[in-house]
Amino acid sequence: MPSVLSRLASKLALKLAQYYYSALACFYLFWRWIRTAGAALKHKERQIPRKLLDNYTHKFSILSGTRGGSRSTTSRIDTVLKVNRQQCGVFARHVVSKNQKSFDFEDRFDFFRVVAIDQRGYGDSSKPPNITDYSIPALTKDIDDLIHDLGYNSAVVMGHDWGGAVAWRHALSYPQSVDQLIICNCPHPAAFGQMLRTNEQQRSHSWYMIFFQTPHVPETAVAADDFLMLEKMFWSKYGLKNKENFTQEDMEAWKYTFSQPEALTSAINYYRCQYQYPEKGLKLGKCIPKTLIVWGDGDKFLVRENAELSVQWCENATLRMIPGASHWVQQDEPALVNERIDEFLQTCNRPKSNY
């Protein structure tokens, strides 16, 4: 009985927090509407930025679940091919299509066929309408199906933030298709769950996840004042240490991408699905593939203990801290992150090409 009451109290507290943050957002939006005579809530018409017109090699993979199981939706995944070599590296992103700024790859990764993707809901990839379309099992199946669609049995898989969360679960669910796993500032799901339960600082950092459960209001708040929230995410005290690494041109590419129809709702549905439709009976084990965790210790959204605890949830993991780097570690210190990745890959056995 006490455990039932405890769960009910926890649910009530989360719901009250959601209403509190939503009310604050509504008051703020109303105030901005009054102060700007409505201009703050008007959407600016945007032309596709020059940065998104770069001559990358694109491939749209149609994943229909014909290989190894069924899926509730057919996904159209936009992939950008950087280098065509022997071994495949798939990089799951929660960033904008064609930008490539999220991972600043160098030519020294010349052994790999580097494939950067926009996960479902992002960029030019498909944006299914239902919240349940963004479940972790569906997202991880996208990655596994994509690797095989590209002609490989396995790949080095890398991700950051939501891309990292999906990469973790892909390695846990499909270890046979992961040669090595590389994670940037994203904790193992079991480690993050433990931090949310036991670490007050992490709970306070994660307030926005609760706010995102409200319909419509988060999308309006993010888009208000010409996506001012995106600017604060990168250029405020919570953003990059090396702010010059994210230019006005980069920001315009982000704004253009998230101004497209359903783009914001699809991105926020990642959070809504995990909170509103949690997986029942889920038991998370240790990550089997060899793993590199690159972590900017200046992250204002994820406490450092997430990284340290994640190592304990791996069979063979290496943690490389990047001093002072923000949550956007690969943009804050691209050369140093590439160096850590290069060192890690040099220690790994490279399978023969199966492409």
HELIX and SHEET records of a PDB file:
HELIX    1   1 PRO A    2  ARG A   35  1                                  34    
HELIX    2   2 ALA A   39  LEU A   41  5                                   3    
HELIX    3   3 ARG A   50  LEU A   53  5                                   4    
HELIX    4   4 ILE A  131  TYR A  134  5                                   4    
HELIX    5   5 ILE A  136  ASP A  149  1                                  14    
HELIX    6   6 TRP A  162  SER A  173  1                                  12    
HELIX    7   7 PRO A  175  SER A  177  5                                   3    
HELIX    8   8 PRO A  189  THR A  198  1                                  10    
HELIX    9   9 GLU A  200  HIS A  205  1                                   6    
HELIX   10  10 TRP A  207  PHE A  211  1                                   5    
HELIX   11  11 VAL A  217  TRP A  235  1                                  19    
HELIX   12  12 LYS A  243  ASN A  245  5                                   3    
HELIX   13  13 GLN A  248  PHE A  258  1                                  11    
HELIX   14  14 ALA A  263  GLN A  276  1                                  14    
HELIX   15  15 GLU A  305  GLN A  312  1                                   8    
HELIX   16  16 VAL A  329  ASP A  332  1                                   4    
HELIX   17  17 PRO A  334  GLN A  346  1                                  13    
SHEET    1   A 8 THR A  57  LEU A  63  0                                        
SHEET    2   A 8 SER A  75  VAL A  83 -1                                        
SHEET    3   A 8 PHE A 112  ASP A 118 -1                                        
SHEET    4   A 8 GLN A  87  ARG A  93  1                                        
SHEET    5   A 8 ALA A 155  HIS A 160  1                                        
SHEET    6   A 8 VAL A 178  CYS A 184  1                                        
SHEET    7   A 8 LYS A 290  GLY A 296  1                                        
SHEET    8   A 8 ALA A 317  ILE A 322  1                                        
END                                                                             
